[in-house]
Amino acid sequence: MVRGFIILLFMVIFFLAGAVYGMKETKGVEEKPITEDTPVSVIVEEGENAVQEDPLQEEDIEELLPTEPTLAEKTASALEAGVQGFYELVVNILYGIAALFF
């Protein structure tokens, strides 16, 4: 009993350590510092017409989109699939047992 509890605690510690490591991993993502020189949306009024200039172009937006999933995302996806499969298996077994008695 104590052995199982210790193993469970170790699993929780390793999971949390991996989650923190995955969150700190910035591989492939560059953070751009915000400065005063960063262009903002400017509204230029010309008579009755107002024209809004957008500083973000399509190229800038494409750079911001992630291209490849990180190791943490791949691991989370695999764990999600495993947990969902295990849950479905347990529910089906319990449903079958319940069906025997009712």
N, C-alpha and C positions, 0 to 999 in steps of 0.2 A: 504494500500500500504506500509506504513512504517512498519507495523506489520509484513508483509510477508518478507520484506527486513531484519528485525532484526532476524527473525526465520532462514532465509537463512544464515546469518552471523554466528549464533550460530551453525548451522549444519556444516558449513565449519570449525569452530574452533574445534568442537568435532571430526570431521573426521581427521584433522591434528594432534590433540593431540593423538588420537588412533594410527595413523600411526607412530608417533614418539615413542610412548610406545611400539608398536609392533617391531620396529626396534631395540630398546634397549633390548628387551627380549632375553636373551641368554639361556633360559631354555633348557636343554638337549644338548647344544653345549658347549664343553669345548675348550677354546683357549689355545693352547700350546705355551709358549714363545719360540722364536727362540734364541738359544744360540750358542756359538762357538763350543760346543761339538756335535752339530747336524751333523749326518753323511751326506756326500754328495756323489754324484756318483764318483767313483774312477775308473780310467782306468789303468789297470795293463798290461804292455807290456811284453810279453814273446816271444822273438825272433820276428817272423814275425806276430804272432797272437796278437790281442789286445782284452782283455776281459774287459767288463764293468760290475761292480758290482752295483746293484740297491739297495739303502737302504730301499725303500718302498716295503714292502711285501704285500701280499693279505690281511692279517689281518689289516694292517694299513689303507689300502684303504677302507675296509669295515667299519672301525670306523669313517671315515670321511664322509661317506654317511649319509644323514638324514634318520631317520627311520619313524618318525611320523610327520605329518604336524602340525605346530603351530596354535595357535588361530588366529593370523593375516592372515595366509595363508587360513584357513578355511573361515574366514570372507570375504577375498578378492574373494574367489571362489564363495561364495554365492552372493556377490554384482555383480560379473561379470555375473552370470546366470540371476539375476534379471534385470540388465540393458539391457542385450541382448534380453530378453523376452519383455521388455517394448519397446525397439527400433523396434523389429519386429512387435509388435502390432500397433505402431504409423505409421510405413511405410505401413503396410497393409491397415489401415484405410485411410491414405492419397491417396494410390493407388486406393482404391475403390471410393473415392470422385473424383479423377481425371478421372477415367473411366466413371463416370456419365456425365461429361461435354464434353468429347472428343469422 
